[in-house]
Amino acid sequence: MAEIKERLLPPKPASAANLREVSYRPPTSGRQPFQGIDVLGLKKRGQGLRSWIRVDTSGNSQVIEVDKFTMMRRCDLPARDLRLLDPLFVYPSTILGREKAIVVNLEQIRCIITADEVLLLNSLDSYVLQYVVELQRRLQAAGAGEVWQSEGELSRRRGGRNIENMFGNPSPDYLPFEFRALEVALEAACTFLDSQAAELEIEAYPLLDELTSKISTLNLERVRRLKSRLVALTRRVQKVRDEIEQLMDDDGDMAEMYLTEKKRRMELSCYGDQSLLGYRSTDGALSLSAPVSPVSSPPESRRLEKSLSIARSRHESMRSSESGTETQSIEELEMLLEAYFVVIDSTLNKLTSLKEYIDDTEDFINIQLDNVRNQLIQFELLLTTATFVVAIFGVVAGIFGMNFEIPMFNEPNAFKWVLIITGVTGAVIFFAFLWFFKYRRLMPL
């Protein structure tokens, strides 16, 4: 991992003095970088270079520096698609199928996949390095398997079947290069999101259990932060799931992403046009060298009709083979997307279960708080009733404290009887209130 990290790290920025020397320095890997890069012109236009990691179909990787316009011309992409890969902006997860490339923006993995290479933004993120290492491993393993299988096929099949094996599917598990790169990107994104969900679960459940046992401001603040992280992660997982589901529902978008097949069709069409031109030139040469005879030489209209019928039959055969291959490619990509749709849907269900557990915990806490609030109200009601009973003694004391004389003041036991009668009256009133509260079910007595 350390050697790969050193090899994939972006080079040190060159100064304006030695920029020309760096631009014309040959690469150490023996492979030529992108042609047509005018570094001085880039500086004049105000467009800087950006470091990319290039991985070809053989699994070889190298770090290259390409500007935005060169990348647009090379991959035939508009500027808005490259803007999705800009690390300065935060865009939701997106998978776009274009004419010559697939634009992938899945969490940390931001790359452009073509039929011949993968262009990945150079980054120090460990997930980017793991993506490159995993892609190289699978490409090298697939290359070794294809070499072994092609040797076995050559020993069993001869003639025209060998050409079929060159362009056809060598095995039921065969996937084109762009699908392998897309599979590694989907696997990296799903693994990253699932690990984030697992970490959130490990942190959430003990915290929620602690909150149910002890309700405090600190625990409530921690749960609030946890819920914010959960909502953000759920939104990201939901976006990846919706993107995969949208691709699975649209056959046109899936067919557009089969770049190897489109490249093969273009090569076959160019080969067919060249063969048709060669046939016409050969036909013309024979007609010029052959003796003129009304029986042996067909008229010009018949030769033109014959060439058109050959071209039409070739075009129909190509269309039929393309339709069958397109259906097969859509099925392959649909199966690939469906596998990772199940994975991301499982992660989303995990987050949904965690959110439901948080909601249940909040409901339980609210019930506990309501119960405490009801107990406080009941205690306050008892205190109010007791205060009313005690106020009766204050009323009696106020009456007997007035400045007037009555014969009861001359009785020696009058004070004792006043206290007894007042206490009994207060007790009767207090128990009458309690019976009323029980009758109205205002208090569990």
C-alpha positions as CSV (number, residue, x, y, z in Angstrom):
1,M,0.0,0.0,0.0
2,A,2.9,2.4,0.8
3,E,4.5,1.8,-2.6
4,I,1.3,2.3,-4.4
5,K,0.6,5.5,-2.4
6,E,4.0,6.9,-3.3
7,R,3.5,6.0,-6.9
8,L,0.0,7.6,-7.1
9,L,0.8,10.7,-5.2
10,P,0.6,13.9,-7.2
11,P,4.0,15.3,-8.3
12,K,5.4,18.4,-6.7
13,P,4.2,21.6,-8.4
14,A,6.7,23.0,-10.9
15,S,7.7,26.6,-11.1
16,A,7.2,28.8,-14.2
17,A,10.9,28.4,-15.1
18,N,11.0,24.7,-15.4
19,L,7.4,24.1,-16.5
20,R,8.4,23.6,-20.1
21,E,11.0,21.0,-19.1
22,V,8.4,19.1,-17.0
23,S,5.9,19.1,-19.8
24,Y,8.3,17.6,-22.3
25,R,9.9,15.1,-19.8
26,P,9.2,11.5,-21.0
27,P,7.2,9.3,-18.4
28,T,9.1,6.7,-16.5
29,S,6.5,3.9,-17.2
30,G,7.2,4.0,-20.9
31,R,3.7,5.1,-21.9
32,Q,3.1,8.3,-23.7
33,P,0.8,10.8,-21.9
34,F,-2.1,12.5,-23.5
35,Q,-1.1,14.1,-26.8
36,G,-1.8,17.7,-27.7
37,I,-1.3,19.3,-24.2
38,D,-0.1,22.8,-24.6
39,V,1.1,23.8,-21.1
40,L,2.0,27.3,-22.0
41,G,-1.3,27.8,-23.8
42,L,-3.1,26.5,-20.7
43,K,-1.4,29.2,-18.6
44,K,-2.5,31.8,-21.0
45,R,-6.1,30.6,-21.0
46,G,-6.1,30.6,-17.2
47,Q,-6.8,26.8,-17.0
48,G,-4.5,24.8,-14.7
49,L,-3.5,21.2,-14.9
50,R,-5.2,18.6,-12.8
51,S,-3.7,15.3,-11.6
52,W,-5.4,12.2,-12.8
53,I,-4.8,8.5,-12.2
54,R,-5.1,6.5,-15.4
55,V,-5.8,2.8,-15.3
56,D,-5.9,0.9,-18.7
57,T,-7.5,-2.4,-19.5
58,S,-4.3,-4.4,-18.6
59,G,-4.3,-2.9,-15.0
60,N,-1.4,-0.6,-15.5
61,S,-1.6,2.7,-13.8
62,Q,0.1,6.1,-14.1
63,V,-0.3,9.6,-12.9
64,I,-0.9,12.2,-15.7
65,E,-1.7,15.9,-15.7
66,V,-4.5,17.0,-18.0
67,D,-6.4,20.2,-18.3
68,K,-10.2,20.5,-18.5
69,F,-10.5,21.2,-22.2
70,T,-8.2,18.3,-23.2
71,M,-10.3,15.9,-21.0
72,M,-13.5,17.2,-22.6
73,R,-12.1,16.5,-26.1
74,R,-10.7,13.1,-25.2
75,C,-13.8,11.7,-23.5
76,D,-16.3,13.7,-25.5
77,L,-17.9,15.2,-22.4
78,P,-19.6,18.5,-21.8
79,A,-18.3,20.9,-19.1
80,R,-21.2,20.2,-16.8
81,D,-20.3,16.5,-16.5
82,L,-16.7,17.4,-15.5
83,R,-18.0,19.8,-13.0
84,L,-19.6,16.9,-11.2
85,L,-16.1,15.5,-10.5
86,D,-14.8,18.8,-9.2
87,P,-13.7,18.2,-5.5
88,L,-14.4,21.9,-4.7
89,F,-18.1,21.3,-5.1
90,V,-20.4,18.9,-3.3
91,Y,-22.7,17.1,-5.7
92,P,-25.0,14.1,-4.9
93,S,-24.1,10.7,-6.2
94,T,-24.6,10.4,-9.9
95,I,-23.9,7.8,-12.7
96,L,-24.2,9.2,-16.2
97,G,-23.9,7.3,-19.4
98,R,-22.6,9.3,-22.3
99,E,-21.6,8.5,-25.9
100,K,-17.9,7.5,-25.2
101,A,-17.7,7.5,-21.4
102,I,-19.4,6.9,-18.1
103,V,-19.2,9.7,-15.5
104,V,-19.2,8.2,-12.0
105,N,-19.6,10.3,-8.8
106,L,-20.1,7.9,-5.9
107,E,-19.0,9.3,-2.5
108,Q,-15.1,9.5,-2.7
109,I,-14.9,7.7,-6.1
110,R,-15.0,10.3,-8.9
111,C,-13.9,9.0,-12.2
112,I,-14.5,8.8,-15.9
113,I,-14.8,5.3,-17.4
114,T,-14.2,4.7,-21.1
115,A,-13.9,1.6,-23.2
116,D,-10.1,1.6,-22.8
117,E,-9.2,3.3,-19.6
118,V,-10.4,4.7,-16.2
119,L,-9.5,8.3,-15.3
120,L,-9.7,8.9,-11.6
121,L,-9.0,12.2,-9.8
122,N,-5.8,11.9,-7.9
123,S,-6.4,12.1,-4.2
124,L,-4.8,11.1,-0.9
125,D,-8.0,9.4,0.3
126,S,-7.5,5.8,1.2
127,Y,-10.7,4.8,-0.5
128,V,-9.3,6.1,-3.8
129,L,-6.1,4.1,-3.4
130,Q,-8.1,1.0,-2.5
131,Y,-10.2,1.5,-5.6
132,V,-7.1,1.6,-7.8
133,V,-5.6,-1.4,-6.2
134,E,-8.8,-3.5,-6.4
135,L,-9.3,-2.5,-10.0
136,Q,-5.8,-3.4,-10.9
137,R,-6.1,-6.8,-9.1
138,R,-9.3,-7.7,-10.9
139,L,-8.1,-6.6,-14.3
140,Q,-4.9,-8.6,-14.0
141,A,-6.8,-11.6,-12.7
142,A,-9.4,-11.3,-15.5
143,G,-6.6,-10.9,-18.1
144,A,-4.9,-14.1,-16.9
145,G,-8.2,-16.0,-17.0
146,E,-9.0,-14.7,-20.5
147,V,-5.6,-15.8,-21.8
148,W,-6.1,-19.3,-20.3
149,Q,-9.6,-19.6,-21.7
150,S,-8.6,-18.3,-25.2
151,E,-5.9,-21.0,-25.4
152,G,-8.5,-23.7,-24.6
153,E,-11.0,-22.2,-27.1
154,L,-8.3,-22.2,-29.9
155,S,-7.6,-25.8,-29.3
156,R,-11.3,-26.7,-29.7
157,R,-12.5,-24.3,-32.3
158,R,-11.1,-23.5,-35.8
159,G,-11.9,-21.3,-38.7
160,G,-14.5,-18.6,-38.5
161,R,-15.4,-19.4,-34.9
162,N,-12.1,-17.8,-33.8
163,I,-13.3,-14.4,-35.0
164,E,-16.5,-14.9,-33.1
165,N,-14.5,-15.5,-29.9
166,M,-12.5,-12.3,-30.4
167,F,-15.6,-10.1,-30.3
168,G,-18.1,-12.3,-28.5
169,N,-18.5,-13.3,-24.8
170,P,-15.9,-15.9,-23.9
171,S,-17.8,-17.0,-20.9
172,P,-21.2,-16.4,-19.2
173,D,-19.4,-14.4,-16.4
174,Y,-17.7,-12.1,-18.9
175,L,-18.0,-8.4,-18.2
176,P,-16.6,-5.6,-20.4
177,F,-13.9,-3.3,-19.0
178,E,-16.3,-0.5,-18.3
179,F,-18.6,-2.7,-16.3
180,R,-15.7,-4.1,-14.2
181,A,-14.6,-0.5,-13.4
182,L,-18.2,0.4,-12.6
183,E,-18.6,-2.7,-10.4
184,V,-15.5,-1.8,-8.3
185,A,-16.8,1.8,-7.9
186,L,-20.2,0.5,-6.8
187,E,-18.6,-1.9,-4.4
188,A,-16.4,0.8,-2.9
189,A,-19.3,3.2,-2.4
190,C,-21.6,0.5,-1.0
191,T,-18.9,-0.7,1.3
192,F,-18.1,2.8,2.5
193,L,-21.7,3.6,3.2
194,D,-22.3,0.3,5.0
195,S,-19.2,0.8,7.2
196,Q,-20.5,4.3,8.1
197,A,-23.9,2.8,9.0
198,A,-22.2,0.1,11.1
199,E,-20.1,2.7,13.0
200,L,-23.2,4.7,13.6
201,E,-25.1,1.7,14.9
202,I,-22.2,0.8,17.3
203,E,-22.3,4.3,18.7
204,A,-26.1,4.8,18.7
205,Y,-27.5,1.9,20.6
206,P,-25.4,2.2,23.9
207,L,-26.1,6.0,23.9
208,L,-29.8,5.5,23.5
209,D,-29.9,2.9,26.3
210,E,-28.0,5.3,28.5
211,L,-30.5,8.1,27.7
212,T,-33.4,5.9,28.7
213,S,-31.9,5.2,32.0
214,K,-30.7,8.7,32.7
215,I,-32.2,11.7,31.0
216,S,-29.8,14.6,31.1
217,T,-28.9,17.6,29.0
218,L,-25.6,16.1,27.9
219,N,-27.2,12.8,26.7
220,L,-29.9,14.7,24.9
221,E,-27.3,16.8,23.1
222,R,-25.3,13.7,22.1
223,V,-28.5,12.1,20.7
224,R,-29.3,15.2,18.8
225,R,-25.9,15.2,17.1
226,L,-26.3,11.5,16.4
227,K,-29.7,12.0,14.8
228,S,-28.3,14.8,12.6
229,R,-25.5,12.4,11.3
230,L,-28.1,9.7,10.8
231,V,-30.3,12.0,8.6
232,A,-27.3,13.1,6.5
233,L,-26.1,9.5,6.0
234,T,-29.6,8.3,5.1
235,R,-29.9,11.0,2.5
236,R,-26.7,9.9,0.9
237,V,-27.6,6.3,0.9
238,Q,-31.1,7.1,-0.5
239,K,-29.5,9.1,-3.3
240,V,-27.2,6.2,-4.3
241,R,-30.2,3.8,-4.1
242,D,-32.4,6.1,-6.3
243,E,-29.6,6.5,-8.8
244,I,-29.2,2.7,-9.2
245,E,-32.9,2.2,-9.3
246,Q,-33.3,4.9,-12.0
247,L,-30.7,3.2,-14.1
248,M,-32.4,-0.2,-13.7
249,D,-35.7,1.3,-14.8
250,D,-34.3,2.9,-18.0
251,D,-33.2,0.4,-20.7
252,G,-31.9,3.2,-22.9
253,D,-29.5,4.5,-20.3
254,M,-28.2,1.0,-19.6
255,A,-27.7,0.4,-23.3
256,E,-25.9,3.8,-23.6
257,M,-23.3,2.6,-21.0
258,Y,-22.2,-0.4,-23.1
259,L,-19.1,1.4,-24.4
260,T,-17.1,-1.7,-25.6
261,E,-20.1,-2.8,-27.7
262,K,-20.4,0.6,-29.3
263,K,-16.7,0.7,-30.0
264,R,-17.0,-2.7,-31.7
265,R,-19.9,-1.6,-33.8
266,M,-18.0,1.4,-34.9
267,E,-15.0,-0.7,-35.9
268,L,-17.3,-3.2,-37.7
269,S,-19.0,-0.4,-39.6
270,C,-15.7,1.1,-40.7
271,Y,-14.6,-2.4,-41.7
272,G,-17.8,-2.9,-43.7
273,D,-17.4,0.4,-45.5
274,Q,-13.8,-0.3,-46.4
275,S,-14.8,-3.8,-47.7
276,L,-17.6,-2.2,-49.8
277,L,-15.3,0.3,-51.3
278,G,-12.8,-2.4,-52.1
279,Y,-15.6,-4.4,-53.7
280,R,-16.6,-1.5,-55.9
281,S,-13.0,-0.7,-56.9
282,T,-12.4,-4.4,-57.8
283,D,-15.6,-4.5,-59.7
284,G,-14.6,-1.4,-61.7
285,A,-11.1,-2.8,-62.4
286,L,-12.6,-6.0,-63.8
287,S,-15.0,-4.1,-65.9
288,L,-12.2,-2.1,-67.4
289,S,-9.9,-5.0,-68.1
290,A,-12.6,-7.5,-69.3
291,P,-13.6,-7.6,-73.0
292,V,-16.7,-5.8,-73.9
293,S,-19.5,-8.3,-74.4
294,P,-23.3,-7.8,-74.2
295,V,-23.7,-11.2,-72.6
296,S,-20.8,-11.3,-70.0
297,S,-20.7,-7.7,-68.7
298,P,-23.8,-6.6,-66.7
299,P,-25.1,-3.1,-67.2
300,E,-24.2,-0.3,-64.7
301,S,-27.6,-0.3,-63.1
302,R,-27.4,-4.0,-62.3
303,R,-23.9,-3.6,-60.7
304,L,-25.2,-0.7,-58.6
305,E,-28.3,-2.7,-57.5
306,K,-26.1,-5.7,-56.6
307,S,-23.8,-3.6,-54.5
308,L,-26.8,-1.9,-52.7
309,S,-28.4,-5.3,-52.0
310,I,-25.1,-6.6,-50.5
311,A,-24.8,-3.4,-48.3
312,R,-28.4,-3.7,-47.3
313,S,-28.1,-7.4,-46.3
314,R,-24.9,-6.6,-44.3
315,H,-26.6,-3.7,-42.6
316,E,-29.6,-5.9,-41.6
317,S,-27.4,-8.7,-40.3
318,M,-25.4,-6.1,-38.3
319,R,-28.6,-4.7,-36.9
320,S,-29.9,-8.1,-35.8
321,S,-26.6,-9.0,-34.1
322,E,-26.5,-5.5,-32.4
323,S,-30.1,-5.9,-31.1
324,G,-29.3,-9.3,-29.7
325,T,-26.0,-8.1,-28.1
326,E,-27.8,-5.0,-26.8
327,T,-30.4,-7.1,-25.0
328,Q,-27.7,-9.3,-23.6
329,S,-25.7,-6.3,-22.4
330,I,-28.7,-4.8,-20.8
331,E,-29.3,-8.0,-18.9
332,E,-25.7,-8.2,-17.8
333,L,-25.7,-4.6,-16.5
334,E,-29.2,-5.0,-15.0
335,M,-27.9,-8.1,-13.0
336,L,-24.9,-6.1,-11.9
337,L,-26.9,-3.1,-10.7
338,E,-29.5,-5.4,-9.1
339,A,-26.8,-7.0,-6.9
340,Y,-25.6,-3.7,-5.6
341,F,-29.1,-2.4,-5.3
342,V,-29.8,-5.2,-2.8
343,V,-26.7,-4.2,-0.9
344,I,-27.5,-0.5,-0.7
345,D,-31.1,-1.3,0.1
346,S,-30.0,-3.4,3.0
347,T,-27.9,-0.5,4.3
348,L,-30.9,1.8,3.9
349,N,-33.1,-0.6,5.9
350,K,-30.4,-0.7,8.6
351,L,-30.5,3.1,8.9
352,T,-34.3,3.1,8.8
353,S,-34.3,0.6,11.7
354,L,-31.9,2.8,13.6
355,K,-34.1,5.8,13.0
356,E,-37.2,3.9,14.2
357,Y,-35.3,2.9,17.3
358,I,-34.4,6.6,17.9
359,D,-38.0,7.6,17.4
360,D,-39.2,4.9,19.8
361,T,-36.6,6.1,22.4
362,E,-37.9,9.7,22.0
363,D,-41.4,8.5,22.5
364,F,-40.4,6.6,25.6
365,I,-38.6,9.6,27.0
366,N,-41.6,11.8,26.2
367,I,-43.9,9.3,28.1
368,Q,-41.5,9.4,31.0
369,L,-41.5,13.2,31.1
370,D,-45.3,13.3,30.9
371,N,-45.5,10.9,33.8
372,V,-43.2,13.0,35.9
373,R,-45.2,16.1,34.9
374,N,-48.5,14.4,36.0
375,Q,-47.0,13.4,39.3
376,L,-45.9,17.0,39.9
377,I,-49.4,18.3,39.0
378,Q,-50.9,15.8,41.5
379,F,-48.5,16.8,44.2
380,E,-49.3,20.5,43.5
381,L,-53.0,19.7,43.8
382,L,-52.4,18.0,47.2
383,L,-50.4,21.0,48.4
384,T,-53.1,23.4,47.3
385,T,-55.8,21.4,49.2
386,A,-53.6,21.3,52.3
387,T,-53.0,25.1,52.0
388,F,-56.8,25.6,51.8
389,V,-57.3,23.6,55.0
390,V,-54.6,25.4,56.9
391,A,-56.1,28.7,55.7
392,I,-59.3,27.8,57.8
393,F,-57.2,28.1,60.9
394,G,-56.1,31.5,59.8
395,V,-59.7,32.6,59.3
396,V,-60.7,31.4,62.8
397,A,-57.7,33.1,64.4
398,G,-58.5,36.3,62.6
399,I,-62.1,36.2,63.8
400,F,-61.2,35.6,67.4
401,G,-58.5,38.2,67.2
402,M,-60.9,41.1,66.6
403,N,-61.4,43.8,69.2
404,F,-64.8,42.7,70.7
405,E,-65.8,40.8,73.8
406,I,-67.9,37.6,73.9
407,P,-68.9,35.3,76.9
408,M,-66.8,32.5,75.4
409,F,-63.5,34.3,76.2
410,N,-64.4,33.8,80.0
411,E,-64.5,30.0,79.6
412,P,-61.2,28.3,80.6
413,N,-61.7,25.4,78.0
414,A,-62.9,27.6,75.1
415,F,-59.5,27.7,73.4
416,K,-59.2,23.9,73.5
417,W,-62.7,23.4,72.0
418,V,-62.1,26.0,69.2
419,L,-58.9,24.1,68.2
420,I,-60.7,20.7,68.2
421,I,-63.7,21.9,66.2
422,T,-61.5,23.7,63.7
423,G,-59.1,20.7,63.3
424,V,-62.0,18.3,62.8
425,T,-63.7,20.7,60.3
426,G,-60.4,21.0,58.3
427,A,-59.9,17.3,58.2
428,V,-63.4,16.7,57.0
429,I,-62.9,19.2,54.3
430,F,-59.5,17.7,53.3
431,F,-60.9,14.2,53.0
432,A,-63.9,15.5,51.1
433,F,-61.5,16.9,48.5
434,L,-59.6,13.6,48.3
435,W,-62.8,11.8,47.7
436,F,-63.8,14.2,45.0
437,F,-60.4,13.8,43.3
438,K,-60.8,10.0,43.4
439,Y,-64.3,10.2,42.1
440,R,-63.3,12.4,39.2
441,R,-60.2,10.2,38.7
442,L,-57.9,13.2,38.9
443,M,-55.5,11.4,41.2
444,P,-54.7,7.7,41.7
445,L,-55.5,7.2,45.4
